[in-house]
Amino acid sequence: MATVTAQDIAGQLEQAQREAAQLRTDFDRAEGELAQAVEARDYRAADKLKQRAADLRPHVLLAEANVEAFRKTQDALREHARQENAAAVAKERQEQAQAVQASAMEAEKQAMAEAQKFIEKANEAIAAAGDALRAGLAADSAAFQHRQTAYQAAVDAGWQEASVYGPSAPNTVGAAIDLSPLLTQILRSTS
């Protein structure tokens, strides 16, 4: 079975239209001449023309039906092509949407993992800051111990008189913490 294309149908439609138009012209002419023969009372010619019109009528009707069938076929093919195109466009849109969605979901997943890493890094930094503040307080305390040792050595050597209060304690880190609500909060939250 040979494949019939839309172009084949269009060509057949044009051919059928030409044939139907020619047959319709011949039929109309026969009926027109029949009417003239009847009007002229040429009954012999009228019988021949009546027979000719009767012979042409089924051919005209069949040719016109063929034209209509080719038109309907052509319309059906166009509608089918339109539906296929619409389905292809819809499928392509769906595929594009799925690809965009999958890509966005993967990017979101990566961004969320990265955000979690930054939270962990920030928590580590806060813990390290707490450790640094505690180490700083320990250094202040060690400095005070060394200051007391030096003070006591000076008193023992007679270079200085003993004071009721003793030496003042260094408070570099403690003072910085007291002046900063952020450092105070970090020290409290990491203890």
PyMOL CGO cylinders between C-alpha atoms (Angstrom):
from pymol import cmd
from pymol.cgo import CYLINDER

trace = [
    CYLINDER, 0.00, 0.00, 0.00, 1.50, 3.30, -1.06, 0.3, 1, 1, 1, 1, 1, 1,
    CYLINDER, 1.50, 3.30, -1.06, 1.69, 6.12, 1.47, 0.3, 1, 1, 1, 1, 1, 1,
    CYLINDER, 1.69, 6.12, 1.47, -0.56, 9.06, 0.68, 0.3, 1, 1, 1, 1, 1, 1,
    CYLINDER, -0.56, 9.06, 0.68, 0.75, 12.44, 1.79, 0.3, 1, 1, 1, 1, 1, 1,
    CYLINDER, 0.75, 12.44, 1.79, -1.04, 15.72, 2.40, 0.3, 1, 1, 1, 1, 1, 1,
    CYLINDER, -1.04, 15.72, 2.40, 0.47, 16.97, -0.87, 0.3, 1, 1, 1, 1, 1, 1,
    CYLINDER, 0.47, 16.97, -0.87, -1.01, 13.99, -2.71, 0.3, 1, 1, 1, 1, 1, 1,
    CYLINDER, -1.01, 13.99, -2.71, -4.43, 14.81, -1.23, 0.3, 1, 1, 1, 1, 1, 1,
    CYLINDER, -4.43, 14.81, -1.23, -4.05, 18.49, -2.20, 0.3, 1, 1, 1, 1, 1, 1,
    CYLINDER, -4.05, 18.49, -2.20, -3.17, 17.50, -5.77, 0.3, 1, 1, 1, 1, 1, 1,
    CYLINDER, -3.17, 17.50, -5.77, -6.09, 15.09, -5.97, 0.3, 1, 1, 1, 1, 1, 1,
    CYLINDER, -6.09, 15.09, -5.97, -8.40, 17.77, -4.58, 0.3, 1, 1, 1, 1, 1, 1,
    CYLINDER, -8.40, 17.77, -4.58, -7.32, 20.22, -7.28, 0.3, 1, 1, 1, 1, 1, 1,
    CYLINDER, -7.32, 20.22, -7.28, -7.84, 17.58, -9.99, 0.3, 1, 1, 1, 1, 1, 1,
    CYLINDER, -7.84, 17.58, -9.99, -11.27, 16.64, -8.57, 0.3, 1, 1, 1, 1, 1, 1,
    CYLINDER, -11.27, 16.64, -8.57, -12.28, 20.33, -8.42, 0.3, 1, 1, 1, 1, 1, 1,
    CYLINDER, -12.28, 20.33, -8.42, -11.33, 20.81, -12.09, 0.3, 1, 1, 1, 1, 1, 1,
    CYLINDER, -11.33, 20.81, -12.09, -13.24, 17.67, -13.15, 0.3, 1, 1, 1, 1, 1, 1,
    CYLINDER, -13.24, 17.67, -13.15, -16.28, 18.59, -11.03, 0.3, 1, 1, 1, 1, 1, 1,
    CYLINDER, -16.28, 18.59, -11.03, -16.28, 22.15, -12.40, 0.3, 1, 1, 1, 1, 1, 1,
    CYLINDER, -16.28, 22.15, -12.40, -16.10, 20.86, -16.00, 0.3, 1, 1, 1, 1, 1, 1,
    CYLINDER, -16.10, 20.86, -16.00, -18.88, 18.31, -15.41, 0.3, 1, 1, 1, 1, 1, 1,
    CYLINDER, -18.88, 18.31, -15.41, -21.01, 20.95, -13.64, 0.3, 1, 1, 1, 1, 1, 1,
    CYLINDER, -21.01, 20.95, -13.64, -20.50, 23.32, -16.61, 0.3, 1, 1, 1, 1, 1, 1,
    CYLINDER, -20.50, 23.32, -16.61, -21.47, 20.56, -19.08, 0.3, 1, 1, 1, 1, 1, 1,
    CYLINDER, -21.47, 20.56, -19.08, -24.52, 19.64, -16.98, 0.3, 1, 1, 1, 1, 1, 1,
    CYLINDER, -24.52, 19.64, -16.98, -25.65, 23.27, -16.58, 0.3, 1, 1, 1, 1, 1, 1,
    CYLINDER, -25.65, 23.27, -16.58, -25.21, 23.81, -20.32, 0.3, 1, 1, 1, 1, 1, 1,
    CYLINDER, -25.21, 23.81, -20.32, -27.30, 20.67, -21.09, 0.3, 1, 1, 1, 1, 1, 1,
    CYLINDER, -27.30, 20.67, -21.09, -30.06, 21.83, -18.75, 0.3, 1, 1, 1, 1, 1, 1,
    CYLINDER, -30.06, 21.83, -18.75, -29.91, 25.35, -20.19, 0.3, 1, 1, 1, 1, 1, 1,
    CYLINDER, -29.91, 25.35, -20.19, -30.15, 24.01, -23.74, 0.3, 1, 1, 1, 1, 1, 1,
    CYLINDER, -30.15, 24.01, -23.74, -32.97, 21.68, -22.59, 0.3, 1, 1, 1, 1, 1, 1,
    CYLINDER, -32.97, 21.68, -22.59, -34.91, 24.67, -21.25, 0.3, 1, 1, 1, 1, 1, 1,
    CYLINDER, -34.91, 24.67, -21.25, -34.36, 26.52, -24.54, 0.3, 1, 1, 1, 1, 1, 1,
    CYLINDER, -34.36, 26.52, -24.54, -35.46, 23.48, -26.56, 0.3, 1, 1, 1, 1, 1, 1,
    CYLINDER, -35.46, 23.48, -26.56, -38.62, 23.13, -24.45, 0.3, 1, 1, 1, 1, 1, 1,
    CYLINDER, -38.62, 23.13, -24.45, -39.30, 26.83, -24.82, 0.3, 1, 1, 1, 1, 1, 1,
    CYLINDER, -39.30, 26.83, -24.82, -38.78, 26.52, -28.59, 0.3, 1, 1, 1, 1, 1, 1,
    CYLINDER, -38.78, 26.52, -28.59, -40.98, 23.43, -28.55, 0.3, 1, 1, 1, 1, 1, 1,
    CYLINDER, -40.98, 23.43, -28.55, -38.24, 21.38, -30.14, 0.3, 1, 1, 1, 1, 1, 1,
    CYLINDER, -38.24, 21.38, -30.14, -39.25, 18.20, -28.34, 0.3, 1, 1, 1, 1, 1, 1,
    CYLINDER, -39.25, 18.20, -28.34, -36.91, 15.96, -30.23, 0.3, 1, 1, 1, 1, 1, 1,
    CYLINDER, -36.91, 15.96, -30.23, -33.89, 18.05, -29.25, 0.3, 1, 1, 1, 1, 1, 1,
    CYLINDER, -33.89, 18.05, -29.25, -35.39, 18.35, -25.76, 0.3, 1, 1, 1, 1, 1, 1,
    CYLINDER, -35.39, 18.35, -25.76, -35.51, 14.53, -25.41, 0.3, 1, 1, 1, 1, 1, 1,
    CYLINDER, -35.51, 14.53, -25.41, -31.85, 14.23, -26.41, 0.3, 1, 1, 1, 1, 1, 1,
    CYLINDER, -31.85, 14.23, -26.41, -30.82, 17.06, -24.07, 0.3, 1, 1, 1, 1, 1, 1,
    CYLINDER, -30.82, 17.06, -24.07, -32.91, 15.57, -21.27, 0.3, 1, 1, 1, 1, 1, 1,
    CYLINDER, -32.91, 15.57, -21.27, -31.12, 12.25, -21.74, 0.3, 1, 1, 1, 1, 1, 1,
    CYLINDER, -31.12, 12.25, -21.74, -27.74, 14.03, -21.86, 0.3, 1, 1, 1, 1, 1, 1,
    CYLINDER, -27.74, 14.03, -21.86, -28.54, 15.89, -18.60, 0.3, 1, 1, 1, 1, 1, 1,
    CYLINDER, -28.54, 15.89, -18.60, -29.72, 12.62, -17.01, 0.3, 1, 1, 1, 1, 1, 1,
    CYLINDER, -29.72, 12.62, -17.01, -26.47, 10.91, -18.07, 0.3, 1, 1, 1, 1, 1, 1,
    CYLINDER, -26.47, 10.91, -18.07, -24.33, 13.78, -16.67, 0.3, 1, 1, 1, 1, 1, 1,
    CYLINDER, -24.33, 13.78, -16.67, -26.19, 14.16, -13.34, 0.3, 1, 1, 1, 1, 1, 1,
    CYLINDER, -26.19, 14.16, -13.34, -24.66, 11.10, -11.54, 0.3, 1, 1, 1, 1, 1, 1,
    CYLINDER, -24.66, 11.10, -11.54, -21.20, 12.03, -12.81, 0.3, 1, 1, 1, 1, 1, 1,
    CYLINDER, -21.20, 12.03, -12.81, -21.59, 15.60, -11.55, 0.3, 1, 1, 1, 1, 1, 1,
    CYLINDER, -21.59, 15.60, -11.55, -22.89, 14.46, -8.16, 0.3, 1, 1, 1, 1, 1, 1,
    CYLINDER, -22.89, 14.46, -8.16, -20.11, 11.88, -7.83, 0.3, 1, 1, 1, 1, 1, 1,
    CYLINDER, -20.11, 11.88, -7.83, -17.42, 14.40, -8.82, 0.3, 1, 1, 1, 1, 1, 1,
    CYLINDER, -17.42, 14.40, -8.82, -18.77, 16.96, -6.34, 0.3, 1, 1, 1, 1, 1, 1,
    CYLINDER, -18.77, 16.96, -6.34, -18.92, 14.28, -3.64, 0.3, 1, 1, 1, 1, 1, 1,
    CYLINDER, -18.92, 14.28, -3.64, -15.27, 13.43, -4.42, 0.3, 1, 1, 1, 1, 1, 1,
    CYLINDER, -15.27, 13.43, -4.42, -14.34, 17.10, -4.02, 0.3, 1, 1, 1, 1, 1, 1,
    CYLINDER, -14.34, 17.10, -4.02, -16.13, 17.19, -0.66, 0.3, 1, 1, 1, 1, 1, 1,
    CYLINDER, -16.13, 17.19, -0.66, -14.43, 13.93, 0.43, 0.3, 1, 1, 1, 1, 1, 1,
    CYLINDER, -14.43, 13.93, 0.43, -10.98, 15.29, -0.50, 0.3, 1, 1, 1, 1, 1, 1,
    CYLINDER, -10.98, 15.29, -0.50, -11.74, 18.53, 1.38, 0.3, 1, 1, 1, 1, 1, 1,
    CYLINDER, -11.74, 18.53, 1.38, -12.80, 16.62, 4.48, 0.3, 1, 1, 1, 1, 1, 1,
    CYLINDER, -12.80, 16.62, 4.48, -9.73, 14.43, 4.22, 0.3, 1, 1, 1, 1, 1, 1,
    CYLINDER, -9.73, 14.43, 4.22, -7.51, 17.48, 3.85, 0.3, 1, 1, 1, 1, 1, 1,
    CYLINDER, -7.51, 17.48, 3.85, -9.22, 19.16, 6.85, 0.3, 1, 1, 1, 1, 1, 1,
    CYLINDER, -9.22, 19.16, 6.85, -8.85, 15.98, 8.91, 0.3, 1, 1, 1, 1, 1, 1,
    CYLINDER, -8.85, 15.98, 8.91, -5.15, 15.78, 8.03, 0.3, 1, 1, 1, 1, 1, 1,
    CYLINDER, -5.15, 15.78, 8.03, -4.65, 19.43, 9.00, 0.3, 1, 1, 1, 1, 1, 1,
    CYLINDER, -4.65, 19.43, 9.00, -6.47, 18.87, 12.30, 0.3, 1, 1, 1, 1, 1, 1,
    CYLINDER, -6.47, 18.87, 12.30, -4.43, 15.75, 12.97, 0.3, 1, 1, 1, 1, 1, 1,
    CYLINDER, -4.43, 15.75, 12.97, -1.19, 17.64, 12.26, 0.3, 1, 1, 1, 1, 1, 1,
    CYLINDER, -1.19, 17.64, 12.26, -2.35, 20.49, 14.52, 0.3, 1, 1, 1, 1, 1, 1,
    CYLINDER, -2.35, 20.49, 14.52, -3.11, 18.05, 17.33, 0.3, 1, 1, 1, 1, 1, 1,
    CYLINDER, -3.11, 18.05, 17.33, 0.22, 16.27, 16.87, 0.3, 1, 1, 1, 1, 1, 1,
    CYLINDER, 0.22, 16.27, 16.87, 2.01, 19.61, 16.91, 0.3, 1, 1, 1, 1, 1, 1,
    CYLINDER, 2.01, 19.61, 16.91, 0.10, 20.70, 20.02, 0.3, 1, 1, 1, 1, 1, 1,
    CYLINDER, 0.10, 20.70, 20.02, 0.94, 17.39, 21.70, 0.3, 1, 1, 1, 1, 1, 1,
    CYLINDER, 0.94, 17.39, 21.70, 4.60, 17.75, 20.73, 0.3, 1, 1, 1, 1, 1, 1,
    CYLINDER, 4.60, 17.75, 20.73, 4.69, 21.32, 22.06, 0.3, 1, 1, 1, 1, 1, 1,
    CYLINDER, 4.69, 21.32, 22.06, 2.99, 20.22, 25.29, 0.3, 1, 1, 1, 1, 1, 1,
    CYLINDER, 2.99, 20.22, 25.29, 5.41, 17.31, 25.64, 0.3, 1, 1, 1, 1, 1, 1,
    CYLINDER, 5.41, 17.31, 25.64, 8.38, 19.61, 25.04, 0.3, 1, 1, 1, 1, 1, 1,
    CYLINDER, 8.38, 19.61, 25.04, 7.05, 22.07, 27.66, 0.3, 1, 1, 1, 1, 1, 1,
    CYLINDER, 7.05, 22.07, 27.66, 6.62, 19.23, 30.13, 0.3, 1, 1, 1, 1, 1, 1,
    CYLINDER, 6.62, 19.23, 30.13, 10.14, 17.96, 29.46, 0.3, 1, 1, 1, 1, 1, 1,
    CYLINDER, 10.14, 17.96, 29.46, 11.58, 21.47, 29.83, 0.3, 1, 1, 1, 1, 1, 1,
    CYLINDER, 11.58, 21.47, 29.83, 9.64, 22.02, 33.05, 0.3, 1, 1, 1, 1, 1, 1,
    CYLINDER, 9.64, 22.02, 33.05, 10.86, 18.68, 34.41, 0.3, 1, 1, 1, 1, 1, 1,
    CYLINDER, 10.86, 18.68, 34.41, 14.45, 19.54, 33.49, 0.3, 1, 1, 1, 1, 1, 1,
    CYLINDER, 14.45, 19.54, 33.49, 14.20, 23.00, 35.09, 0.3, 1, 1, 1, 1, 1, 1,
    CYLINDER, 14.20, 23.00, 35.09, 12.54, 21.53, 38.17, 0.3, 1, 1, 1, 1, 1, 1,
    CYLINDER, 12.54, 21.53, 38.17, 15.16, 18.77, 38.52, 0.3, 1, 1, 1, 1, 1, 1,
    CYLINDER, 15.16, 18.77, 38.52, 17.98, 21.27, 38.07, 0.3, 1, 1, 1, 1, 1, 1,
    CYLINDER, 17.98, 21.27, 38.07, 16.44, 23.69, 40.58, 0.3, 1, 1, 1, 1, 1, 1,
    CYLINDER, 16.44, 23.69, 40.58, 15.85, 20.90, 43.10, 0.3, 1, 1, 1, 1, 1, 1,
    CYLINDER, 15.85, 20.90, 43.10, 19.47, 19.74, 42.76, 0.3, 1, 1, 1, 1, 1, 1,
    CYLINDER, 19.47, 19.74, 42.76, 20.72, 23.33, 43.10, 0.3, 1, 1, 1, 1, 1, 1,
    CYLINDER, 20.72, 23.33, 43.10, 18.49, 23.80, 46.15, 0.3, 1, 1, 1, 1, 1, 1,
    CYLINDER, 18.49, 23.80, 46.15, 19.85, 20.58, 47.68, 0.3, 1, 1, 1, 1, 1, 1,
    CYLINDER, 19.85, 20.58, 47.68, 23.42, 21.77, 47.11, 0.3, 1, 1, 1, 1, 1, 1,
    CYLINDER, 23.42, 21.77, 47.11, 22.66, 25.23, 48.51, 0.3, 1, 1, 1, 1, 1, 1,
    CYLINDER, 22.66, 25.23, 48.51, 21.02, 23.70, 51.58, 0.3, 1, 1, 1, 1, 1, 1,
    CYLINDER, 21.02, 23.70, 51.58, 24.07, 21.46, 52.13, 0.3, 1, 1, 1, 1, 1, 1,
    CYLINDER, 24.07, 21.46, 52.13, 26.30, 24.51, 51.74, 0.3, 1, 1, 1, 1, 1, 1,
    CYLINDER, 26.30, 24.51, 51.74, 24.12, 26.48, 54.19, 0.3, 1, 1, 1, 1, 1, 1,
    CYLINDER, 24.12, 26.48, 54.19, 24.44, 23.63, 56.69, 0.3, 1, 1, 1, 1, 1, 1,
    CYLINDER, 24.44, 23.63, 56.69, 28.22, 23.70, 56.28, 0.3, 1, 1, 1, 1, 1, 1,
    CYLINDER, 28.22, 23.70, 56.28, 28.22, 27.45, 56.99, 0.3, 1, 1, 1, 1, 1, 1,
    CYLINDER, 28.22, 27.45, 56.99, 26.08, 26.91, 60.10, 0.3, 1, 1, 1, 1, 1, 1,
    CYLINDER, 26.08, 26.91, 60.10, 28.53, 24.23, 61.25, 0.3, 1, 1, 1, 1, 1, 1,
    CYLINDER, 28.53, 24.23, 61.25, 31.44, 26.54, 60.45, 0.3, 1, 1, 1, 1, 1, 1,
    CYLINDER, 31.44, 26.54, 60.45, 29.78, 29.42, 62.36, 0.3, 1, 1, 1, 1, 1, 1,
    CYLINDER, 29.78, 29.42, 62.36, 29.13, 27.12, 65.34, 0.3, 1, 1, 1, 1, 1, 1,
    CYLINDER, 29.13, 27.12, 65.34, 32.74, 25.99, 65.22, 0.3, 1, 1, 1, 1, 1, 1,
    CYLINDER, 32.74, 25.99, 65.22, 33.86, 29.62, 65.08, 0.3, 1, 1, 1, 1, 1, 1,
    CYLINDER, 33.86, 29.62, 65.08, 31.63, 30.49, 68.05, 0.3, 1, 1, 1, 1, 1, 1,
    CYLINDER, 31.63, 30.49, 68.05, 33.01, 27.50, 69.99, 0.3, 1, 1, 1, 1, 1, 1,
    CYLINDER, 33.01, 27.50, 69.99, 36.56, 28.56, 69.02, 0.3, 1, 1, 1, 1, 1, 1,
    CYLINDER, 36.56, 28.56, 69.02, 35.77, 32.14, 70.10, 0.3, 1, 1, 1, 1, 1, 1,
    CYLINDER, 35.77, 32.14, 70.10, 34.51, 30.79, 73.45, 0.3, 1, 1, 1, 1, 1, 1,
    CYLINDER, 34.51, 30.79, 73.45, 37.67, 28.73, 73.81, 0.3, 1, 1, 1, 1, 1, 1,
    CYLINDER, 37.67, 28.73, 73.81, 39.75, 31.81, 72.92, 0.3, 1, 1, 1, 1, 1, 1,
    CYLINDER, 39.75, 31.81, 72.92, 37.91, 33.94, 75.50, 0.3, 1, 1, 1, 1, 1, 1,
    CYLINDER, 37.91, 33.94, 75.50, 38.43, 31.31, 78.20, 0.3, 1, 1, 1, 1, 1, 1,
    CYLINDER, 38.43, 31.31, 78.20, 42.10, 31.01, 77.20, 0.3, 1, 1, 1, 1, 1, 1,
    CYLINDER, 42.10, 31.01, 77.20, 42.33, 34.82, 77.36, 0.3, 1, 1, 1, 1, 1, 1,
    CYLINDER, 42.33, 34.82, 77.36, 40.83, 34.82, 80.86, 0.3, 1, 1, 1, 1, 1, 1,
    CYLINDER, 40.83, 34.82, 80.86, 43.33, 32.11, 81.83, 0.3, 1, 1, 1, 1, 1, 1,
    CYLINDER, 43.33, 32.11, 81.83, 46.14, 34.28, 80.39, 0.3, 1, 1, 1, 1, 1, 1,
    CYLINDER, 46.14, 34.28, 80.39, 44.86, 37.25, 82.46, 0.3, 1, 1, 1, 1, 1, 1,
    CYLINDER, 44.86, 37.25, 82.46, 44.95, 34.96, 85.51, 0.3, 1, 1, 1, 1, 1, 1,
    CYLINDER, 44.95, 34.96, 85.51, 48.47, 33.71, 84.65, 0.3, 1, 1, 1, 1, 1, 1,
    CYLINDER, 48.47, 33.71, 84.65, 49.62, 37.32, 84.18, 0.3, 1, 1, 1, 1, 1, 1,
    CYLINDER, 49.62, 37.32, 84.18, 48.22, 38.13, 87.61, 0.3, 1, 1, 1, 1, 1, 1,
    CYLINDER, 48.22, 38.13, 87.61, 50.08, 35.16, 89.10, 0.3, 1, 1, 1, 1, 1, 1,
    CYLINDER, 50.08, 35.16, 89.10, 53.32, 36.37, 87.52, 0.3, 1, 1, 1, 1, 1, 1,
    CYLINDER, 53.32, 36.37, 87.52, 52.64, 39.93, 88.68, 0.3, 1, 1, 1, 1, 1, 1,
    CYLINDER, 52.64, 39.93, 88.68, 52.10, 38.66, 92.23, 0.3, 1, 1, 1, 1, 1, 1,
    CYLINDER, 52.10, 38.66, 92.23, 55.33, 36.65, 92.09, 0.3, 1, 1, 1, 1, 1, 1,
    CYLINDER, 55.33, 36.65, 92.09, 57.24, 39.72, 90.86, 0.3, 1, 1, 1, 1, 1, 1,
    CYLINDER, 57.24, 39.72, 90.86, 55.57, 41.88, 93.52, 0.3, 1, 1, 1, 1, 1, 1,
    CYLINDER, 55.57, 41.88, 93.52, 56.39, 39.40, 96.26, 0.3, 1, 1, 1, 1, 1, 1,
    CYLINDER, 56.39, 39.40, 96.26, 60.01, 39.20, 95.07, 0.3, 1, 1, 1, 1, 1, 1,
    CYLINDER, 60.01, 39.20, 95.07, 60.24, 43.01, 95.18, 0.3, 1, 1, 1, 1, 1, 1,
    CYLINDER, 60.24, 43.01, 95.18, 58.77, 43.06, 98.71, 0.3, 1, 1, 1, 1, 1, 1,
    CYLINDER, 58.77, 43.06, 98.71, 61.08, 40.23, 99.83, 0.3, 1, 1, 1, 1, 1, 1,
    CYLINDER, 61.08, 40.23, 99.83, 64.08, 42.07, 98.40, 0.3, 1, 1, 1, 1, 1, 1,
    CYLINDER, 64.08, 42.07, 98.40, 63.05, 45.25, 100.18, 0.3, 1, 1, 1, 1, 1, 1,
    CYLINDER, 63.05, 45.25, 100.18, 62.58, 47.19, 96.99, 0.3, 1, 1, 1, 1, 1, 1,
    CYLINDER, 62.58, 47.19, 96.99, 59.00, 47.90, 97.78, 0.3, 1, 1, 1, 1, 1, 1,
    CYLINDER, 59.00, 47.90, 97.78, 56.79, 47.91, 100.82, 0.3, 1, 1, 1, 1, 1, 1,
    CYLINDER, 56.79, 47.91, 100.82, 54.01, 45.38, 101.13, 0.3, 1, 1, 1, 1, 1, 1,
    CYLINDER, 54.01, 45.38, 101.13, 50.55, 46.72, 100.39, 0.3, 1, 1, 1, 1, 1, 1,
    CYLINDER, 50.55, 46.72, 100.39, 47.35, 45.59, 102.03, 0.3, 1, 1, 1, 1, 1, 1,
    CYLINDER, 47.35, 45.59, 102.03, 45.80, 45.26, 98.60, 0.3, 1, 1, 1, 1, 1, 1,
    CYLINDER, 45.80, 45.26, 98.60, 48.74, 43.72, 96.76, 0.3, 1, 1, 1, 1, 1, 1,
    CYLINDER, 48.74, 43.72, 96.76, 49.27, 44.19, 93.07, 0.3, 1, 1, 1, 1, 1, 1,
    CYLINDER, 49.27, 44.19, 93.07, 46.29, 44.97, 90.79, 0.3, 1, 1, 1, 1, 1, 1,
    CYLINDER, 46.29, 44.97, 90.79, 45.09, 42.14, 88.64, 0.3, 1, 1, 1, 1, 1, 1,
    CYLINDER, 45.09, 42.14, 88.64, 45.42, 42.58, 84.85, 0.3, 1, 1, 1, 1, 1, 1,
    CYLINDER, 45.42, 42.58, 84.85, 41.96, 42.53, 83.28, 0.3, 1, 1, 1, 1, 1, 1,
    CYLINDER, 41.96, 42.53, 83.28, 42.50, 42.89, 79.55, 0.3, 1, 1, 1, 1, 1, 1,
    CYLINDER, 42.50, 42.89, 79.55, 40.27, 40.01, 78.39, 0.3, 1, 1, 1, 1, 1, 1,
    CYLINDER, 40.27, 40.01, 78.39, 37.75, 40.34, 81.25, 0.3, 1, 1, 1, 1, 1, 1,
    CYLINDER, 37.75, 40.34, 81.25, 37.29, 44.05, 80.52, 0.3, 1, 1, 1, 1, 1, 1,
    CYLINDER, 37.29, 44.05, 80.52, 36.81, 43.37, 76.79, 0.3, 1, 1, 1, 1, 1, 1,
    CYLINDER, 36.81, 43.37, 76.79, 34.17, 40.76, 77.61, 0.3, 1, 1, 1, 1, 1, 1,
    CYLINDER, 34.17, 40.76, 77.61, 32.41, 43.09, 80.04, 0.3, 1, 1, 1, 1, 1, 1,
    CYLINDER, 32.41, 43.09, 80.04, 32.31, 45.86, 77.39, 0.3, 1, 1, 1, 1, 1, 1,
    CYLINDER, 32.31, 45.86, 77.39, 30.93, 43.61, 74.63, 0.3, 1, 1, 1, 1, 1, 1,
    CYLINDER, 30.93, 43.61, 74.63, 27.47, 42.00, 74.92, 0.3, 1, 1, 1, 1, 1, 1,
    CYLINDER, 27.47, 42.00, 74.92, 28.43, 39.74, 71.99, 0.3, 1, 1, 1, 1, 1, 1,
    CYLINDER, 28.43, 39.74, 71.99, 31.56, 38.41, 73.72, 0.3, 1, 1, 1, 1, 1, 1,
    CYLINDER, 31.56, 38.41, 73.72, 29.57, 38.00, 76.96, 0.3, 1, 1, 1, 1, 1, 1,
    CYLINDER, 29.57, 38.00, 76.96, 26.93, 35.97, 75.09, 0.3, 1, 1, 1, 1, 1, 1,
    CYLINDER, 26.93, 35.97, 75.09, 29.56, 33.85, 73.32, 0.3, 1, 1, 1, 1, 1, 1,
    CYLINDER, 29.56, 33.85, 73.32, 31.27, 33.06, 76.64, 0.3, 1, 1, 1, 1, 1, 1,
    CYLINDER, 31.27, 33.06, 76.64, 27.94, 32.14, 78.25, 0.3, 1, 1, 1, 1, 1, 1,
    CYLINDER, 27.94, 32.14, 78.25, 26.67, 30.05, 75.32, 0.3, 1, 1, 1, 1, 1, 1,
    CYLINDER, 26.67, 30.05, 75.32, 29.88, 28.03, 75.01, 0.3, 1, 1, 1, 1, 1, 1,
    CYLINDER, 29.88, 28.03, 75.01, 30.45, 27.33, 78.72, 0.3, 1, 1, 1, 1, 1, 1,
]
cmd.load_cgo(trace, "trace")
